[in-house]
Amino acid sequence: MTGAAVGIAIAISVLLSAATYAAPLWQPAPFLTLGLYLDPLAAWFVLLLSTVVFAVTLAGIAYGRAYDHHGGSRLAALLNLFVASMLLVIEADGAFGFLLAWEAMAVTSYFLVTHERREPGVERAGFVYLAMTHLGTAFLTVAFLMLYAVAGAWDFASFHTAAKALDSTALDLIFLLSLVGFATKAGVVPLHVWLPLAHPVAPSHVSALMSGVMLKIGLYGLVRLIWTVLGGGPAWWGWLVLGLGLVSAVLGVLYALMEHDLKRLLAFHSVENVGIILIGLGASLVLAAGGHPAGSALALAAGLFHALNHALFKALLFLGAGAVQQATGTKDLESLGGLIHRMPGTAFLFLIGAAAISALPPLNGFASEWLTFQGLLLLGQSSRDGWHGVAAAVSAGLLALTGALAAACFVKAFGIAFLGLPRSEAAAHAPESPTMLRAGMGLLAASCVGAGLFPGVAVRLLVGVVGPEIPQRGPELLTAPGGLLAPLPLLIAMTLGAISVMAAARLLAGPASERRVPAWVCGFALQPEMSYGAMAFAEPIRLFFRAIVRPERVTEPEHTVSPFFPSRITTHASVRPVFERHLYGPVSHGFLRGATLARVIQGGNLRLYLSYVLGTLVALLVVATR
Amino acid sequence: MTPDFVGSALQICLVMALAPGLQGWIKRVKAAWQSRQGPPLLQSYADLWKLLHKETLLPSSTSWIFRATPWLVLGCMLTAAALVPLVSMQSPLRLGDVITLIGLLALARFAQALASIDTGSAFAGMGASREMAIAALVEPALLVTIFGLAVPIGSTNADAIAAAGLASGFGAVGPARMLALAALLVVAIAETGRLPVDNPDTHLELTMVHEGMLLEYSGRPLAALTLAAFIKQTVVLGLVAALLLPWGLDAPLPLALVVLALKLAGLGTLLACIESVTAKLRILRLPELMATAFALGTLSLVAHGVFGA
């Protein structure tokens, strides 16, 4: 925790001074230097990591207590290793150290995900996660090896020099390979399949770190490679990233709406928010390729600012989900309800996170989406023939769709879990979460409010990263031609307006009298079963977007007397997992079939295997001597 | 670029004073279509006055969210009223742009949907569910249209868009802006909860959306929410007028006030007429309507590229 506090301080000082620090630490072999390196870009991510880790550790003191008798110390040790490896990825100077830390991060997080390995589904989730993350690493390794082959050294500065000498085909290939590699870690559609499996089964403070920080490490890698190492590229790179971002954002939030497991819902929202970040990054690449450095800096700042914001509110929401799960023993929305009366503090903090992720003013999610919209506006202006304008407008429309659907989803998540009547005994008697857990959440909520009210301050820290082109003025967000967002005065105006009307009403009509009465449900007593549930809430959206989410429903009436009078109707509604079935299904079947074919040569006889070895040796010798 | 707080307060008071009157006017026009006399023009003021003096009933399961929401929603709408240039070339509260305004509307909607779920009643939950789903269709169409207007001039600021419209002379009635006007009108119908999207006159549970969310409110909070809905209607129509019918904004204040009243009454008449001659759409048909608005918004940008204005 002290480490995290130091991390925040160091990161802010580096960002303010915009300097770069490098320290070659260890040279295990003559061609290999493992060094540390801290430039403003790395510092921004160190700031993000340190803030979240500080709060999560605080909450983890209380949250980890539940694991005291099932491997609590193992959990704590792994958590520290995980944080350390993430920090090393950010600060690694050179591809070798980067990949080493990257793999350490993957392995420690695998063990964290599978911490409760006796629970059903955990082992499979862990396996899918491990398989996907290694797939990504394989792509990355190839990309780095291609650069190493030219550069002859592992550090990023040599890579940068080498990249200038490469022809465009090789650069395109490196870009695509690394995009696949980093997108797998960041959870970009269609490489997101591990994410909704792995995040829900991990302990909640681990999910908070994985979703809040680890996904951002993937994005950090992407920015580091494309911006620092390759130094930008042709416009189609940007369009590709922008397109991936839009697809991830819309699909992520749609799938989230179909979920009623609180943590799976949050996991799909991570897919969505990574998409929003990619929209900013993609716009920035296109603008840079078109020769608009100021616009490019603004869009990049929007993406990086949203990365920080997502880390803050997603960690907050995952901690809130953990608090709910700990208090009620379930994360199924359909058996929660009314928790605001039992857990007022947790509910309030969760609400702040919910409003922030729904991009509502004056919170931080709105500030960074506002900046993303401004980036898209500049993108729209950047071509003479006007088709950039159409592309930017459609992107803005889809970003607005994402925001509106996210708001709907969090009305559902917060409303069904915390408001109304409790839908189960456990929800009716839930205790308030421990003070330390609420303290951690409170810290994150305060950061969300702070970054929302003073977005200009956060964006000013980014000057060292994206360049001095972004316009600055005080605590407000500013874009070059007359665009201005001033959330704090806006909040003051709202409060003043509401209070003066309230006072005027009191002056005109005296103090109001109040009475508690039962809600009107056509004369019956209100039962929890009458309230709208999570599934019912999302039904209109499920129907509007049925062409995309492919809802499936099985209804089984049971009857005893006549089929016209069913005694009981069971309905199973689900969403067809399109990517799992149509993209990954054929691939994994193909691998299994290949494995079956390969079994033909495996007789299980030691002498047979020895003859294979001999045969291979002879064949190799023949090839080598020719 | 410093905000004009006195001007903002005056404009907010102006909108508060006009909003119930606009609602009364729309009701009169609808009554005329139905060959009725209709309620007096000032009936909405009397309704608000009556609600102000009524007792407040709070459903037993509700929390502070239900209590706080009416005032939050009203605060959002009052602030929104100062973000639109209504009677001058500059909106008095220079702290945001059209996207900020859309954000304020979204915040109000979010709070109201939560307050509905807070009651535990199924009608309110249904209203909230539909309101959020419809918003998910409306916001993309709105943003695309705003971008259609904003991209050519490089700013999402309502003042700048209005000024560009005034400066372009006859260009302001060119195909690009007319397409945008059509798109914005569809959006305005949805945002103000009018036919064919929502029926403001019904309490039939199968069709109501916005009224469903108000069902458990009474007394002073209901007055606040009703006033907020009136203000929202005025602000949305005022925004359409400022963005696409900007003539008269540069006139001296008394004349600008008359022009504003005429524009609002005209747009209100248009909405009332549309409402009188259309039937409510099935909720499943709404995506088609909103996709039309989205397409119109995109086409407006294409038209701008082709025709140049």
Contacts between the chains, C-beta under 8 A, distances in Angstrom:
chain1	res1	chain2	res2	distance
A	338	B	61	6.9
A	340	B	63	4.6
A	340	B	65	7.1
A	341	B	63	6.4
A	355	B	107	7.6
A	355	B	110	6.7
A	358	B	106	7.5
A	358	B	110	6.2
A	359	B	103	7.1
A	359	B	106	7.5
A	360	B	103	6.4
A	360	B	106	5.9
A	360	B	107	4.5
A	360	B	110	5.8
A	361	B	100	6.4
A	361	B	103	4.3
A	361	B	104	6.3
A	361	B	107	6.0
A	366	B	103	5.3
A	370	B	99	5.7
A	370	B	100	7.2
A	370	B	103	7.4
A	373	B	99	5.4
A	373	B	143	7.8
A	373	B	156	7.0
A	374	B	156	7.3
A	376	B	147	7.5
A	377	B	147	7.0
A	377	B	150	5.9
A	377	B	151	6.4
A	377	B	154	6.9
A	377	B	155	7.7
A	377	B	156	6.2
A	378	B	154	7.8
A	380	B	147	6.5
A	380	B	150	8.0
A	380	B	151	3.9
A	381	B	151	6.0
A	381	B	154	5.3
A	385	B	305	7.0
A	386	B	301	7.3
A	386	B	302	7.7
A	386	B	304	7.0
A	386	B	305	3.3
A	387	B	305	7.5
A	389	B	147	7.8
A	389	B	151	4.3
A	389	B	152	7.5
A	389	B	301	5.3
A	389	B	304	7.6
A	389	B	305	6.9
A	390	B	298	6.2
A	390	B	301	5.3
A	390	B	302	6.2
A	390	B	305	7.6
A	392	B	147	6.5
A	392	B	151	6.5
A	393	B	143	7.9
A	393	B	144	5.0
A	393	B	147	3.8
A	393	B	148	5.8
A	393	B	151	6.4
A	393	B	297	7.1
A	393	B	298	6.2
A	393	B	301	5.4
A	394	B	144	6.7
A	394	B	298	6.4
A	396	B	143	5.0
A	396	B	144	6.6
A	396	B	146	8.0
A	396	B	147	4.7
A	397	B	140	4.0
A	397	B	141	7.2
A	397	B	143	5.2
A	397	B	144	3.9
A	397	B	147	7.4
A	397	B	294	6.2
A	397	B	297	7.5
A	397	B	298	7.9
A	398	B	140	6.7
A	399	B	143	7.4
A	400	B	102	7.7
A	400	B	139	4.4
A	400	B	140	4.8
A	400	B	142	7.1
A	400	B	143	3.7
A	400	B	144	7.9
A	401	B	136	6.3
A	401	B	139	6.6
A	401	B	140	4.3
A	403	B	106	7.2
A	403	B	139	6.8
A	404	B	106	7.1
A	404	B	132	7.6
A	404	B	135	5.0
A	404	B	136	4.1
A	404	B	138	7.7
A	404	B	139	4.2
A	404	B	140	7.4
A	405	B	136	5.0
A	407	B	106	5.9
A	407	B	109	7.3
A	407	B	110	5.3
A	407	B	132	6.5
A	407	B	135	7.2
A	408	B	132	3.7
A	408	B	133	6.5
A	408	B	135	7.2
A	408	B	136	5.8
A	410	B	110	7.7
A	411	B	110	6.2
A	411	B	113	4.4
A	411	B	114	5.9
A	411	B	117	7.0
A	411	B	128	6.4
A	411	B	132	5.5
A	414	B	114	6.6
A	415	B	113	7.0
A	415	B	114	5.3
A	415	B	117	3.5
A	415	B	118	7.4
A	415	B	128	7.2
A	416	B	117	6.9
A	419	B	63	6.7
A	419	B	65	6.6
A	419	B	114	6.5
A	419	B	117	4.8
A	419	B	118	4.3
A	419	B	120	7.8
A	420	B	61	6.3
A	420	B	117	5.6
A	420	B	118	6.5
A	420	B	119	7.4
A	420	B	120	4.0
A	420	B	125	7.8
A	421	B	61	5.4
A	421	B	120	4.7
A	481	B	154	4.8
A	481	B	155	4.9
A	481	B	160	7.5
A	482	B	155	4.7
A	482	B	157	4.8
A	482	B	159	7.7
A	482	B	160	5.4
A	483	B	97	6.1
A	483	B	155	6.1
A	483	B	156	6.2
A	483	B	157	6.5
A	484	B	1	7.0
A	484	B	94	7.0
A	484	B	95	6.8
A	484	B	96	6.8
A	484	B	97	7.0
A	484	B	157	7.7
A	485	B	95	7.8
A	485	B	96	5.9
A	485	B	97	7.6
A	485	B	100	6.2
A	486	B	95	4.2
A	486	B	96	6.9
A	489	B	3	6.7
A	489	B	95	5.1
A	490	B	79	6.4
A	490	B	95	5.2
A	490	B	96	6.2
A	490	B	100	7.0
A	490	B	104	8.0
A	493	B	8	7.2
A	493	B	78	7.8
A	493	B	79	4.8
A	493	B	82	7.0
A	493	B	93	6.3
A	493	B	95	7.2
A	494	B	72	7.7
A	494	B	75	3.9
A	494	B	76	6.2
A	494	B	78	7.3
A	494	B	79	4.8
A	494	B	104	7.9
A	495	B	75	6.4
A	497	B	12	6.5
A	497	B	74	7.2
A	497	B	75	4.9
A	497	B	78	3.5
A	497	B	79	5.9
A	498	B	71	4.4
A	498	B	72	6.8
A	498	B	74	5.5
A	498	B	75	3.3
A	498	B	78	7.1
A	501	B	16	8.0
A	501	B	71	7.7
A	501	B	74	5.9
A	501	B	78	7.1
A	501	B	224	7.2
A	501	B	227	7.9
A	502	B	71	6.0
A	505	B	52	5.8
A	505	B	220	6.0
A	505	B	223	7.3
A	505	B	224	7.7
A	508	B	52	6.4
A	509	B	52	4.4
A	509	B	53	5.0
A	509	B	220	7.5
A	512	B	55	7.6
A	512	B	56	5.3
A	512	B	219	6.4
A	512	B	220	4.8
A	513	B	55	4.9
A	513	B	56	6.8
A	514	B	55	7.4
A	514	B	56	4.7
A	514	B	57	7.8
A	514	B	58	6.0
A	515	B	55	6.2
A	515	B	56	7.2
A	515	B	57	5.5
A	515	B	58	7.0
A	516	B	57	7.9
A	516	B	58	5.3
A	516	B	59	7.8
A	516	B	60	5.3
A	517	B	57	4.8
A	517	B	58	7.1
A	517	B	59	6.7
A	517	B	60	6.7
A	518	B	59	6.8
A	518	B	60	5.3
A	519	B	59	3.8
A	519	B	60	6.9
A	519	B	61	6.7
A	519	B	119	4.9
A	519	B	120	5.8
A	519	B	121	4.5
A	519	B	216	5.7
A	520	B	121	6.7
A	520	B	215	7.2
A	520	B	216	6.9
A	521	B	121	5.8
A	521	B	122	6.9
A	526	B	60	8.0
A	526	B	61	7.0
A	526	B	120	5.6
A	526	B	121	6.9
A	528	B	120	7.5
A	530	B	120	7.5
A	530	B	121	7.5
A	530	B	122	5.1
A	531	B	117	7.7
A	531	B	120	4.8
A	531	B	121	7.3
A	531	B	122	6.2
A	531	B	125	6.0
A	532	B	117	6.8
A	532	B	122	5.8
A	532	B	125	2.6
A	532	B	126	6.3
A	532	B	128	7.4
A	532	B	129	6.2
A	536	B	125	7.2
A	536	B	126	7.9
A	536	B	129	6.8
A	537	B	117	8.0
A	537	B	125	6.8
A	537	B	128	7.3
A	537	B	129	4.5
A	538	B	129	7.5
A	539	B	129	7.0
A	540	B	129	5.9
A	540	B	130	5.7
A	540	B	133	3.6
A	540	B	134	7.9
A	540	B	283	6.3
A	541	B	132	7.7
A	541	B	133	4.8
A	541	B	136	6.3
A	543	B	284	6.0
A	544	B	133	6.2
A	544	B	136	7.4
A	544	B	137	6.8
A	544	B	284	7.6
A	544	B	286	7.5
A	544	B	287	5.1
